[in-house]
């Protein structure tokens, strides 16, 4: 077994952002690396995930996940290789998925690690299409939004890790029409030409409501919301009677310093008998087996495509997170430590 390094670099939150996170809110620090204790494994992280929900954890507010602690390493999904084990069922050389990202080496409680198979898909895919974002798309579309064959579906943030999967899954299950919105002409082209969306538009080029009505003249039955704000208001206008919306994220509002106005057309929910439902992926872990089996099949057949935006080097981890919040990613944003 190779000797362990003396130290590991890790990103700490050192102050809480007001509005957009700034470099002075975080610090890249060194921590000692030690042999794992009873029931624990030491993992050399190969890739870690940066995700929009992490912005909320930077605030000191009670939420569905505890806030990041100041002067402690931040957390998030990671995949890596076991380099030392003091736990039954885990051997040096195993690849695992766990929740202690933002660092080079992670001392992980074994019960919080899951073995992953690099022969089924690249390891980074377990942070995206086969991981939390993929399960979010799958559960949010099929369970929360009660998707059925023939539905017309609108997805905001459609070129992101979740949105790109929602649109393709809807097509694979027989959607009558799939529309996506994204923030650049390049992403719009990708949605239609690579991911098979029927229509897509650049929300920066005009009012969302007008562009959505043009793309979906017969209305929509399902809206998958990753953005909130103007997109949600537009979707409420276009939803047909008994339409359903999965409220997954509101990235347009995460860095706001003032309360953001809600949709001005909420009264339409009554006459149209709409269902707007928030979702957290952890409520749907029971779908995990079915999700992995079905999505692995689609990946194997080439029916489901995915993209990753890879940023190399732990020193660039915070820049990758800022880039994600600014929409600079196509598909899943990954920080790779494999150099």
N, C-alpha and C positions, 0 to 999 in steps of 0.2 A: 504494500500500500504506500503511495507517495506521501511524503511528509506534509503535514498541514502547514499552511502559511501562518505567520505570526499574527497578522491583522487582516481585517476585511473592511473595505470602504462601504459606507451606508449613508443614505440621505435622511437627515433629521429635519423636522419642522421646528424652527426656532422662534417664530412669531406668527401670529394669525393674520392672514391677509384681509384687507378691507377693499372689496372690489377685486380687480385682477391680481392674482398672485405675482409677487416680485421676487427677484433673486435673493434679496436680503431676508425673505421669509424662511429660507432653507439653508442648510449647510451640508456639505459632503465631508463626513468625519470618518476617522479610523477607529475600529473597535477590535479587541483581542479575539482571536479564534481559539476555542478550546474543544477538547473531546466532548462528545455528547453524553449527557447523563442517562440514567435508567429510563427506558421507554422513549428515547429521543434519537434523532438522526441528524447528521450534519450534511447539508446539501450545498454543493457549489452551483449557484444559480447560473443558468445558461441564457435565459430570457425572462424578463419580467414585463408586466402589463401596466400601462397607464390608461386610466378610464375616467370618464366625466364625473362619476359619483365621488371620486376622490376629492374634488373641489369642496363638496359639502363636508367632508371629514376634516377639512382644515379649519372649519368654524367650530367654536366651542358652544354647540347647541345640542340638545337632546334630539336624537334621530333614530332611524332604524338600525344604524351601526354607530358605535361609539366614535367620538371625534379622535383624530390623531392627538397623541400627547406631545407636548412641547419637549424638546431636547431628547426625544426618543426616535428610533427609526420609523419611518412611515411603512405602511403595509399595503399589500395588494397581491394579485395572482402572480405566480412564478412557476417555471419549470426548471428542473436542474438534475444533477447527478449526485447520488449518494456517495460521499467520500469517507464517511465513518458512520457506523451504526451500532447502537446499543439497544436495539428493539427487534423483537421477533418479527419475521416476515419481510424484513428489509435488509438487503445486502449491498455492500459496496459495488457500485456500477449500475444499480437500479436507477431508472428515471422516474421522477415523481413530480406531481403537481401539488402545490401548497399555497399558503396565503401570506408568506413572508418575503415579499418582493422588496424592491428599492435597496437591495444590498447584494454584495458579492457572495457571501457565505451566510447561510441561514441555519440556525439551530432550531429544529422543528420537532414538536411533539408528534410522534409517529402516527397517532390516531387522527391527526389533522393533515396527513399526507395521503395521496392516492397514487398508486403506480400507473404509469402511462406507457404505451407501446409505440416506440418510434417507427416500427414497421408498418403501422396502420396509417399514420400521417406524420408529417414533420412535427417535432416537439412544440414549436411555436403555435401550431394549430390548436393545441389544447388550451391556449389562452384566448382563442378567438372562435373560429367556426365550430370547433368541437368542445368549447369551453363555456364560460359564463355568458359571453355575448350571443353565442349560438343558441344556448338554451333559452336565453331571454327572448330571442326572436321566435323560437319554436313555441314556447309556452304562451307568449303574448299574443301570437296570431291564432293558434289553434285552441287554446284553453280559455284565455281571457276574452279575446274578441269573438270567440265562437265562429271562426271562419267556416264557411261552407262553399262547396263547389258553385261557381257562377257569380260569386261576390266580386264586386269592383273594389279594389284596395288602393288607398293612398298612403304613402310612407314619407315622412319628413326625415331629414338627415339620412337620405337613402343611400349615400355612398359610404356611410360609416360601417363599423363592424357589425352592428345590429341591423340597421336598415337595409343593407345590401342583402342580408340573408332573408329578411322578412319578404321582400319583393320576390326573390327567387322561389322561396318555399310556397308562396301564394300561387305562383305560376305552375309549379310542379303539382299542386293540388287542385288545379282547375279554375283559377280565378278568371273571370270574364275580361278583366282589364286591370293592369297594375300601373300606377302612376307614382313617380318619385320626384322629390325636390332635393336640390343640392346647391352648393354655393359657388360653382364654377362651370363654365362651358365644357371643360375637360371631363368633369365628373358626370355631367348630364349625358355626354356622349358615351361614357363608360356604361352608365345605367342601361341605355337603350341597346348599344352594340354588343356589350359583353355579358351583361346580366339579364338581358331579355325583357326589360320593362317595356310596356307598350308605349309609354310616353314619359317624358321627364322635362323639368324646367329649372332654370336658374332663378332662385328666389330673389337674387339681388337685382334682377332686371325688370322688376315691375311688381305691382301688388299681387300678393299670393292668391287672394280670392279670385282675381280675374284670370290668372294663369291656370289655376286649378279648374275653374269652370270651362275654360277652353280645352283643357286636357281631358276632362271628364264631363262631357255635355249631358250625360244621363245620370250624373250624380255618382256618389260612392256609397258603399255599404259598410266598409271597414276603414278606419283611420288608425294608423300606428304612429303615435306621437313621440318623437325624440327631441322636440324643439320647444313646444309651447308657443305662447305669444300669438303673433299674427297668424301662424300656421294653424293653431287650434281654432281660432275664430273662423278662418277660411273653411276648415274642414266641417265645422258645425253647419255652415251655410250649405255646403255641398252634400252632406250626409242625407241619404234617403230615409224614409220612414222605417223605424226599427233599426237604424244604423247603430254600429258599435264602435267605440273608440277605446284603444288601449293607451293609457297615459303612462309611458315608460320613462321619459326624461324631458327636461325643459332646459336644455343647454343654453338657450338664448337668454335665460334669466339667472344663471348660476353666479355671475360676477356682478350682478346689479347691486347698487348700494342703496337704492330706494325701492319701496314696494312697487311691483309691476302690476299694471292693470290687467284684470281678467278679461275674457272674451265679452264683447259688448252685446252679443246676440244669444246669450244663454237661454232666453225665453223660447228659442226654437226647440230646445230639448223637450219641452212639454208637448207641443203639437206633433212633433216627429217621433215622440216616444223613444228618444235616444238613450243609449247606455254608455256612459263615460266611466271607465274603471281604471284606477291606478293599479300598478303591478310592481312587485318585487320578486326577483328571480328565486330567492330562497324559499318562497312559498310553493315552488313547483319542482322541488328536488325529486318528487316521486316520478316525474317524467324522464329522469336522467337516462335510465336504461333504454327506454323506447327511443329517446332523442338520439343517443349515440349510435344505436343500431341503424336507424333510418338515415341519419345524416351521413354516417360512414358509407352507407350504400350509395347515396347520391354523389358523394365525393369520388368513390371508386368508379362509378359509371361516367363521371365527367359532367353529370347533369347540374351539379351545384358548383359554382365557382366562388373563389374568395381572393381577396387581396390583403396584403400586409404592407404597412409602412414601417420599415425597420430603421431605428436609430442605433448606431454602434457606440458602445462604451458607456460605462456607468456615469462618467463625468458629464455626459450629455442627457442624463435621465430627466432632469427638471426641464430642460429645453424641449424635450419630447412631449412632456406633459403640457407645457404652454402651447406648443404647436397643435396638440389635440384640441385644446379649448378654442383655438382660432380656426379649426377646421382644416388644418394643413395635411391631415391624413386622408388616405384612401384605404378603406377597410380598417383592419385592426392596427392600432399603434403599438409597436413592440420595441422594447429596449433590449438589445442583444449584448451579452457579455462574453461572447465566444472567442473573441480575439485573443 
